[in-house]
Each structure stands twice: as C-alpha cells, then as structure tokens.
Amino acid sequence: MNSMISKLMAAGAAVGALLTIGGVFISIGSFEERLSQIENKEFVVNETVDLSKINADISLLKETVGVQDSYIKFLEMSINELKVAQNNPLLN
C-alpha cells in the first residue's frame, strides 16, 4: 500500500511540475504576442504644432531685454560721469 501511495505522490509531483512549466511557457508566449502586436502597430505622429504664442512671447522677451540693456548702459554712463566728477580737483 505504501508503494502505491508513493507512486501516486511521485506521479502527482511530475504532473504538477509539467503544469508549472507549461504555465510558464504559456505566459511567455502571451507576452511575446502582445510585444509583437505593439511592434507591428503603426503610430501616427501629428506634426502640426502651433508655436505662434511661444514666438510672440520670445519676441516680447527680446524687446524687454533690449530695453533693460539700454537702461543698464545708461546707468553705467551715469556712474562713470559721477566717478569723473568726484576725481575733479577743481570741484573741491
């Protein structure tokens, strides 16, 4: 009786191992199928992008930077005039 139970247990273990290996192959196969479907799918790229607002913002920033550069030059000239005036010995 013990030998029959051990044979049934061994057969059950073998069937369980085969089912486990088969399940792994099935899951790998389904993963490969999904991956091949993704690889074969054609993607549509929309190449039309409206950049007019961004270009307007950039031009406004360029104008602002230009005004600020002019103001900085004016301040530097004023500072230089003050330095020259302070170094004049006739003012003392």
C-alpha positions in Angstrom: 0.0 0.0 0.0 2.9 2.4 0.8 4.5 1.8 -2.6 1.2 2.7 -4.3 0.9 5.9 -2.4 4.5 6.9 -3.1 4.0 6.2 -6.8 0.8 8.3 -6.8 2.7 11.1 -5.0 5.5 10.9 -7.5 3.1 11.0 -10.4 1.3 13.9 -8.8 4.6 15.8 -8.4 5.5 15.1 -12.0 2.1 16.3 -13.3 2.4 19.4 -11.1 5.9 20.2 -12.4 4.7 19.7 -16.0 1.7 22.0 -15.4 4.0 24.7 -13.9 6.5 24.5 -16.8 3.6 24.7 -19.3 2.1 27.7 -17.5 5.4 29.5 -17.7 5.6 28.8 -21.5 2.0 30.0 -22.0 2.7 33.2 -20.1 5.9 33.8 -22.1 4.0 33.2 -25.3 1.3 35.6 -24.4 3.9 38.2 -23.5 5.7 37.7 -26.8 2.3 38.0 -28.7 1.5 41.3 -27.0 5.0 42.6 -27.7 4.8 41.7 -31.4 1.4 43.4 -31.7 2.9 46.6 -30.2 5.9 46.4 -32.6 3.7 45.9 -35.6 1.3 48.8 -34.8 1.8 51.9 -36.9 1.8 55.1 -34.9 0.5 58.4 -36.3 2.6 61.4 -35.5 0.8 64.8 -35.5 3.4 67.2 -36.9 1.3 70.3 -36.7 2.2 72.3 -33.6 1.1 75.9 -33.1 4.1 77.9 -31.9 2.7 81.3 -32.6 2.1 82.2 -28.9 5.6 81.0 -28.0 7.1 83.0 -30.8 5.2 86.1 -29.6 6.4 85.5 -26.1 10.0 85.2 -27.3 9.8 88.5 -29.3 8.3 90.2 -26.2 11.2 88.9 -24.1 13.7 90.1 -26.7 12.2 93.6 -26.6 12.3 93.6 -22.8 15.9 92.5 -22.7 16.8 95.2 -25.2 15.2 97.9 -23.0 16.9 96.6 -20.0 20.3 96.6 -21.8 19.8 100.2 -22.7 18.9 101.1 -19.1 22.0 99.3 -17.9 24.2 101.2 -20.3 22.6 104.5 -19.2 23.3 103.7 -15.5 26.9 102.7 -16.3 27.4 106.0 -18.1 25.9 107.9 -15.2 28.2 106.1 -12.8 31.2 106.9 -14.9 30.2 110.6 -15.0 29.9 110.6 -11.2 33.3 109.0 -10.9 34.8 111.6 -13.2 33.1 114.4 -11.3 34.4 113.1 -8.0 38.0 112.9 -9.3 38.0 116.5 -10.5 40.3 118.5 -8.2 38.6 121.8 -9.2 35.3 120.9 -7.5 36.8 120.8 -4.1 
